Amino acid sequence: MAGWFIPSRNYATIILLHGYGGSRTAMIWHAEQLVEAGYGVLMYDERASGKSEGTHRSYGWEDTRDLAERSIP
């Protein structure tokens, strides 16, 4: 899983997810607003999207397991 994490300054973190066929870069504007407000932000490319590996898309159904099983650099 390819992703970015920006640590929180207010002890709260928000996970931003891109749309089907997109990538985390689509969420940069939203991330900037949240970081400016003190939130931590996690953005990642879902499986088979952006820079994440894979050929099978789960349409979000397997995202929880994907995040639990992998560390994001």
Secondary structure, 3 states (H helix, E strand, C coil): CCEEEECCCCCCEEEECCCCCCCHHHHHHHHHHHHHCCCEEEEECCCCCCCCCCCCCCCCCCHHHHHHHCCCC
